[in-house]
Amino acid sequence: MKYLSAACIVALLSLTACSGGTESNSDSAEKTTLTVFAAASLTQVFADVAEAFTRTEPDVDVRFSFAGSSDLVAQISEGAPADVIATADESTMDTLAGDELLTGQPEIFASNTLTLAVPTGNPENIETSQDIAGTDLVVCAPQVPCGAATQKWAHLNDVSLDPVSEENSVTDVLGKVSAGQADAGIVYVTDLARANGDVDQVELDGTETVINKYPAATVDASQSKDEADAFVTFLQSEEAARLLADAGFSTPR
């Protein structure tokens, strides 16, 4: 009886060990981490887009790096690890395509236009683009998509710009205006939508002639191309279009 009891105990321990090993393997299964480099103007809406995307792709964990588009392109060109890039204009994306750093053709998923942000109450009483002259104006640097659009808009509408500061991202422009460090700042209409009343808007004439289209693409060096392609495709979906439209973007849909 003692011999049989010992044998049973050994058998039970073996079964327990096998069972424990199976649970451990299951628990250790990791999600695929997808790193998305995205233009600063996408910061808020992409959080919602990622949440919706992961409902369709539960085994993918989306992580973002937000900055000015030109900075993101420079980082990828220098070998920074990224799976997807979404920029605020096509010409910036063309730099990566020209260097053969992308897989496939970039896909346009949204567009944006410019407007003027002023501190709450509009203390300088700016009502038109001509009223910008002589104010402490902040704009994006020319190499940044919002800056290139600003330069083009000013040229087409005969507006003289004399900014006191040129920022590397549109969020920095908005931040200076909302903090009262500038009299006005040229930003995207979507920035006003997410400003939560911290700034007021002054519409600028002629901005409809300068439209920034937002493309996204899979980075060629990505180790998760299937998941990256899925994210780029999702940006074309009806659900993503709804979220982008709610944030003030125009979409191909």
C-alpha positions as CSV (number, residue, x, y, z in Angstrom):
1,M,0.0,0.0,0.0
2,K,2.8,2.4,0.8
3,Y,4.4,1.6,-2.6
4,L,1.1,2.3,-4.4
5,S,0.6,5.5,-2.6
6,A,4.0,6.8,-3.4
7,A,3.5,5.9,-7.1
8,C,0.2,7.7,-7.1
9,I,1.8,10.8,-5.6
10,V,4.5,10.8,-8.2
11,A,1.9,10.4,-11.0
12,L,-0.2,13.3,-9.5
13,L,2.9,15.5,-9.3
14,S,3.8,14.8,-12.9
15,L,0.3,15.6,-14.1
16,T,0.3,18.9,-12.1
17,A,3.7,19.8,-13.6
18,C,2.4,19.2,-17.1
19,S,-0.7,21.2,-16.4
20,G,1.3,24.1,-15.0
21,G,3.6,24.1,-18.0
22,T,0.6,24.5,-20.4
23,E,-0.7,27.5,-18.5
24,S,2.7,29.1,-18.4
25,N,3.0,28.9,-22.2
26,S,-0.4,30.4,-22.7
27,D,0.2,33.2,-20.3
28,S,3.6,34.0,-21.9
29,A,2.1,34.7,-25.3
30,E,2.9,38.3,-26.2
31,K,1.1,40.8,-28.3
32,T,2.8,42.3,-31.4
33,T,3.9,45.8,-30.7
34,L,3.3,48.2,-33.6
35,T,5.2,51.4,-33.5
36,V,3.5,54.2,-35.4
37,F,5.3,57.5,-36.1
38,A,2.6,60.2,-36.7
39,A,2.3,63.9,-37.2
40,A,1.7,65.9,-34.1
41,S,-1.7,67.1,-35.3
42,L,-2.9,63.5,-35.1
43,T,-2.1,63.1,-31.4
44,Q,-5.6,63.1,-30.0
45,V,-7.5,61.3,-32.8
46,F,-5.0,58.5,-33.3
47,A,-5.5,57.5,-29.7
48,D,-9.2,56.8,-30.6
49,V,-8.2,55.2,-33.9
50,A,-5.8,52.8,-32.1
51,E,-8.5,51.8,-29.6
52,A,-10.8,51.0,-32.5
53,F,-8.1,49.2,-34.4
54,T,-7.2,46.9,-31.5
55,R,-10.8,45.8,-31.2
56,T,-10.4,44.3,-34.7
57,E,-6.7,43.2,-34.0
58,P,-6.7,42.2,-30.3
59,D,-3.2,40.7,-30.6
60,V,-1.6,44.0,-31.6
61,D,-0.5,46.7,-29.2
62,V,-0.2,50.1,-30.9
63,R,2.4,52.6,-29.6
64,F,2.9,56.1,-31.0
65,S,5.7,58.6,-31.5
66,F,4.3,62.0,-32.3
67,A,6.3,64.9,-33.6
68,G,6.6,67.2,-36.6
69,S,6.5,65.3,-39.8
70,S,10.0,66.4,-41.0
71,D,11.5,65.2,-37.7
72,L,9.8,61.8,-38.0
73,V,11.1,61.4,-41.5
74,A,14.6,62.3,-40.4
75,Q,14.4,59.7,-37.6
76,I,13.3,56.9,-39.9
77,S,16.0,57.9,-42.5
78,E,18.5,57.5,-39.7
79,G,17.3,54.1,-38.8
80,A,14.8,54.7,-36.0
81,P,12.6,51.6,-35.6
82,A,9.1,52.2,-36.8
83,D,6.4,50.1,-38.5
84,V,4.0,52.8,-39.8
85,I,4.5,56.5,-40.6
86,A,1.6,59.0,-41.1
87,T,2.7,62.5,-42.1
88,A,0.8,65.8,-42.5
89,D,1.6,66.3,-46.1
90,E,2.6,64.3,-49.2
91,S,5.9,66.0,-50.0
92,T,7.3,65.0,-46.6
93,M,6.3,61.4,-47.2
94,D,7.8,61.5,-50.7
95,T,11.2,61.9,-49.1
96,L,10.9,58.4,-47.7
97,A,9.4,56.9,-50.8
98,G,12.2,58.4,-52.9
99,D,14.8,56.8,-50.6
100,E,12.9,53.4,-50.9
101,L,12.2,53.3,-47.2
102,L,8.5,52.4,-47.6
103,T,6.6,49.3,-48.6
104,G,4.0,50.0,-51.2
105,Q,2.3,53.3,-52.0
106,P,1.3,55.7,-49.3
107,E,-2.4,55.9,-48.8
108,I,-4.2,59.3,-48.2
109,F,-6.6,58.9,-45.2
110,A,-7.4,62.5,-44.2
111,S,-6.9,66.2,-45.0
112,N,-6.6,69.4,-43.1
113,T,-6.7,73.2,-43.6
114,L,-5.3,76.2,-41.8
115,T,-6.9,78.7,-39.5
116,L,-5.8,81.3,-36.9
117,A,-5.7,80.7,-33.2
118,V,-5.8,83.6,-30.8
119,P,-5.9,83.8,-27.0
120,T,-9.4,83.6,-25.4
121,G,-11.2,86.9,-25.9
122,N,-8.9,87.9,-28.8
123,P,-7.2,90.7,-26.9
124,E,-5.6,92.1,-30.1
125,N,-8.9,92.2,-31.9
126,I,-7.6,90.4,-34.9
127,E,-10.5,90.0,-37.4
128,T,-8.8,89.4,-40.8
129,S,-5.4,88.1,-42.1
130,Q,-4.3,91.8,-42.6
131,D,-4.6,92.4,-38.9
132,I,-1.8,89.9,-38.3
133,A,0.8,92.5,-39.2
134,G,2.5,93.9,-36.1
135,T,1.3,91.2,-33.8
136,D,3.4,88.6,-32.0
137,L,2.6,85.9,-34.5
138,V,3.8,82.3,-34.1
139,V,3.9,79.8,-37.1
140,C,5.4,76.4,-37.9
141,A,8.8,76.3,-39.4
142,P,8.9,76.1,-43.2
143,Q,10.2,72.6,-43.2
144,V,7.2,71.4,-41.3
145,P,4.0,70.6,-43.3
146,C,1.9,73.3,-41.5
147,G,4.8,75.7,-42.0
148,A,5.0,75.0,-45.7
149,A,1.2,75.3,-46.0
150,T,1.4,78.7,-44.1
151,Q,4.1,80.0,-46.5
152,K,2.0,78.9,-49.5
153,W,-1.1,80.5,-48.1
154,A,0.6,83.8,-47.4
155,H,2.1,83.9,-50.9
156,L,-1.3,83.1,-52.6
157,N,-3.1,85.7,-50.5
158,D,-0.5,88.5,-50.5
159,V,-0.1,88.3,-46.7
160,S,3.2,89.5,-45.2
161,L,4.4,87.2,-42.3
162,D,6.8,88.4,-39.7
163,P,6.6,85.8,-37.0
164,V,8.3,86.1,-33.7
165,S,8.8,82.4,-33.5
166,E,8.9,79.4,-35.9
167,E,8.0,76.1,-34.2
168,N,8.8,72.5,-35.2
169,S,5.3,71.2,-34.7
170,V,1.8,72.7,-34.8
171,T,1.1,71.6,-31.2
172,D,4.0,73.9,-30.1
173,V,2.3,76.8,-32.0
174,L,-1.0,76.1,-30.3
175,G,0.7,75.7,-26.9
176,K,2.3,79.2,-27.1
177,V,-1.0,80.8,-28.1
178,S,-3.0,79.0,-25.3
179,A,-0.4,80.0,-22.8
180,G,-0.6,83.7,-23.8
181,Q,2.9,83.8,-25.1
182,A,1.8,84.9,-28.6
183,D,-1.0,87.1,-30.0
184,A,-1.8,84.6,-32.7
185,G,-0.7,81.4,-34.3
186,I,-1.5,79.7,-37.6
187,V,-2.6,76.1,-36.9
188,Y,-4.9,73.5,-38.4
189,V,-8.7,73.6,-38.0
190,T,-8.4,70.3,-36.1
191,D,-6.2,72.0,-33.5
192,L,-9.0,74.3,-32.6
193,A,-11.4,71.3,-32.3
194,R,-9.1,69.8,-29.6
195,A,-8.2,73.1,-27.9
196,N,-11.1,72.7,-25.4
197,G,-11.9,76.4,-25.4
198,D,-8.4,77.5,-24.5
199,V,-8.1,79.6,-27.6
200,D,-10.5,81.4,-30.0
201,Q,-10.6,81.0,-33.8
202,V,-10.3,83.7,-36.5
203,E,-11.0,82.4,-39.9
204,L,-8.5,83.2,-42.6
205,D,-9.4,84.0,-46.2
206,G,-8.2,81.7,-48.9
207,T,-7.3,78.7,-46.7
208,E,-9.5,76.5,-48.9
209,T,-6.8,76.8,-51.6
210,V,-4.1,75.2,-49.4
211,I,-5.1,71.7,-48.3
212,N,-2.7,69.3,-46.6
213,K,-3.4,65.7,-47.4
214,Y,-2.3,63.1,-44.8
215,P,-0.7,59.9,-46.2
216,A,0.2,56.7,-44.2
217,A,2.5,53.9,-45.2
218,T,4.3,50.8,-43.9
219,V,8.0,51.3,-43.2
220,D,10.1,48.9,-45.2
221,A,12.3,48.1,-42.2
222,S,9.3,47.0,-40.2
223,Q,9.5,43.5,-38.6
224,S,5.6,43.4,-38.4
225,K,4.6,44.3,-42.0
226,D,1.3,42.4,-41.9
227,E,0.1,44.3,-38.8
228,A,1.5,47.6,-40.2
229,D,-0.4,47.0,-43.5
230,A,-3.5,46.2,-41.5
231,F,-3.2,49.6,-39.6
232,V,-2.7,51.5,-42.8
233,T,-5.8,49.8,-44.3
234,F,-7.8,50.5,-41.2
235,L,-7.2,54.2,-41.6
236,Q,-9.3,53.9,-44.8
237,S,-12.2,52.2,-43.0
238,E,-15.6,53.8,-42.3
239,E,-14.9,53.7,-38.5
240,A,-11.6,55.5,-38.8
241,A,-13.2,58.0,-41.2
242,R,-15.9,58.7,-38.6
243,L,-13.3,59.3,-35.9
244,L,-11.3,61.6,-38.1
245,A,-14.3,63.6,-39.1
246,D,-15.3,64.0,-35.5
247,A,-11.9,65.5,-34.8
248,G,-12.3,68.0,-37.7
249,F,-10.4,66.3,-40.5
250,S,-11.8,65.8,-43.9
251,T,-11.5,62.2,-45.3
252,P,-11.6,60.5,-48.7
253,R,-15.0,59.0,-47.6
